[in-house]
Amino acid sequence: MSAPLLSPVKLGRYTLPNRIVMAPLTRNRAAAGNVPTALNVLHYEQRASAGLLITEATQVCPEGLGYPNTPGIYSPEQVAGWKLVTDGVHAKGGKIFLQLWHVGRISHPDLQPDGKLPVAPSAIAPEGEAATYTGMKPFVTPRALELEEIPQIVEQYRLGAKNALEAGFDGVEIHGANGYLLDQFLQDNTNQRTDIYGGSIENRARLLLEVTEAVVGVWGGDRVGLRLSPSGTFNSMYDSNRVATFGYAVKELNRFNLAYLHLVAPRVEGFGSAEDQPDLGAEFFRPIFNGTIITAGGYNFETGNAAIASGNADLVAYGRLYIANPDLVERFAAGASLNKPDRNTFYGGDEQGYTDYPAMASA
């Protein structure tokens, strides 16, 4: 069969050797101070044959932290740690984007500076529990951001983008998906503001577009991507009219000439999908978005090739398969069997389940 996944593709200013993307994967293995280490360097080096690597979600400020041991991009030590990662990936011939992140309400006072409340567009608690350094604890009701505080959020993303440039990345991806801060502003079940950031779709999309403008101001649009999960319900998300909300947001993104739009496919395991509205995947956004589309969510080699052959997507991002198969590109090309991921080692820990999966030659 033909294998469009293995064909080159233009992505912004880059020409990638294949259309296989390593999806952003939170693995909770940063060191004290949320700093990347040599272990993280090895992890990304091992996977550098991907057309594009997207890093794990990386908080742009201390308040953006939502899980133990996730890396940041706001301190000199973090920038230096990430520089080791980018140097390693580039030495292997790879391209790597940093994912910029703020979790908003998906945090806990135990993770916040001075034990303060997490921030959000509105004081609405998510269902479920937060992961803290001392175990799982019920989510708290967050503090609604004051209007005068919102420009500082935009500035934190801008500085995170600037630090990523200093750390040697090839570009950045803005995390606007999965119920984190930008998604919380966009969707109407989490945003009940009555000021210029709430109410109408235009107002709810305002922060997403302001952050994108700030990040593009640092990098240029052709080195910036953005991730959305239009059908997701993960982290208690819901919008009363997702077609209108996400359709508007994506149309507005066209003015930035982004490198790509990265979409979490409907009904991804663990991320849910509201049953009362249509699923919004790459096929919905293809006529709306003017640029390159990456689709993610449970693909294998055959379905990934089919997604590209359909014309709905240009690249396919792989998560769990990349956890267990550092040489996924080579395995796909050879038609080789795949290692199975060990869920018990997904989050936290050491090299076990992180850098010790065997490559094809030694499997």
Secondary structure as GFF3:
##gff-version 3
##sequence-region A 1 363
A	DSSP	three_ten_helix	4	6	.	.	.	ID=ss1
A	DSSP	beta_strand	9	11	.	.	.	ID=ss2
A	DSSP	beta_strand	14	16	.	.	.	ID=ss3
A	DSSP	beta_strand	20	22	.	.	.	ID=ss4
A	DSSP	alpha_helix	38	46	.	.	.	ID=ss5
A	DSSP	beta_strand	52	59	.	.	.	ID=ss6
A	DSSP	three_ten_helix	62	64	.	.	.	ID=ss7
A	DSSP	alpha_helix	76	91	.	.	.	ID=ss8
A	DSSP	beta_strand	96	101	.	.	.	ID=ss9
A	DSSP	three_ten_helix	109	111	.	.	.	ID=ss10
A	DSSP	three_ten_helix	113	115	.	.	.	ID=ss11
A	DSSP	beta_strand	119	120	.	.	.	ID=ss12
A	DSSP	beta_strand	129	132	.	.	.	ID=ss13
A	DSSP	beta_strand	135	138	.	.	.	ID=ss14
A	DSSP	beta_strand	143	144	.	.	.	ID=ss15
A	DSSP	three_ten_helix	147	149	.	.	.	ID=ss16
A	DSSP	alpha_helix	150	166	.	.	.	ID=ss17
A	DSSP	beta_strand	171	175	.	.	.	ID=ss18
A	DSSP	alpha_helix	181	186	.	.	.	ID=ss19
A	DSSP	alpha_helix	201	204	.	.	.	ID=ss20
A	DSSP	alpha_helix	206	219	.	.	.	ID=ss21
A	DSSP	three_ten_helix	221	223	.	.	.	ID=ss22
A	DSSP	beta_strand	224	228	.	.	.	ID=ss23
A	DSSP	alpha_helix	242	253	.	.	.	ID=ss24
A	DSSP	three_ten_helix	254	256	.	.	.	ID=ss25
A	DSSP	beta_strand	260	264	.	.	.	ID=ss26
A	DSSP	alpha_helix	282	285	.	.	.	ID=ss27
A	DSSP	beta_strand	293	296	.	.	.	ID=ss28
A	DSSP	alpha_helix	301	309	.	.	.	ID=ss29
A	DSSP	beta_strand	315	318	.	.	.	ID=ss30
A	DSSP	alpha_helix	320	324	.	.	.	ID=ss31
A	DSSP	alpha_helix	328	334	.	.	.	ID=ss32
A	DSSP	three_ten_helix	343	345	.	.	.	ID=ss33
A	DSSP	three_ten_helix	360	362	.	.	.	ID=ss34
###
